[in-house]
């Protein structure tokens, strides 16, 4: 994880900021370039999902979504709450 974070910091996608009140720790913040990159990546992923799901009917897509949420909830119950909000 540290290597990935360091790479993103070096490329200007993330910056480290000292935590107020505790100079021993730092928080990571996305830069404007990092936010743009994340948005571009999300568009690519969305397009790939749409392409992969086009072989399914809308009902099958909904069923797949429901089943994947069920699997996710079994692995991490709090993840389901995050997805539904």
N, C-alpha and C positions, 0 to 999 in steps of 0.2 A: 504494500500500500504506500509506503513511504517513497518508493522509487517513482510510482505513478504521480503522486502529489508533487514531488520535486520536479518532474518533467513538466507538469502543467504550470507550475510556478515559473520555471525557466522559459516556457513558451508564452508567458504573459496571460494565461487563462485564469489563474488563481493568484491571489496574494495572501500572504500571512499578515495578520494584525495581532498585536499584543492584546491580550484580554484585559479589559479595564478592571482594575482592582487586584490583578494577579499577573504580574509581569513574567512569571515562570511559564505561563501557557500562552498559546497562540490559537487564534481562530482562522479558518480558511474562508475567504470571500471570493466569489466569482467576479472577475473584471468584466468590463463591457464586452471585450473580445470573447471571454469565456461564456457569457450569456448568449452572444450571437452564435458561437459554435454549438452550444447545447441546443439552441432552437433549430439550427440547421440539421443537427443529428436527429432530433425528434421528428422532423419532417421526413427524413430518409427512412427512419424506423416505421413511421406511420404508413408511408408508401409501400414498404416491404410487407407490412402486416396486411394491408388492403389487397395487395397482389396475391399473397398466400391464401387469403380467405375467400377470394372471388370464386373458387371452385365450390364453395358451400352456399346453400340457400340462406336467406336471411334467418330462417328458423334454426338452421344448423349453426349459423354463426352465433346466435343468441345462446343456444345450448352449449356450444363450446366455451363461450364466455362464462356462463354459469358454472360449468364444470371446472374451469381453470380457477375461478374464485374459490370454489370449494376446496380444491387442492391447496391453494395458497393459504386459506384459513387453517387447514390442518397442519401446515408447517409453521405458520406464524399468525395466531389469532388476531393480533393487533393490526396486521397488514390489511385484513378485510375491512376493519373500521376505517382505515385511511383511504381505501379505495372507494368506499361508499360515501365519504364526505366530500 
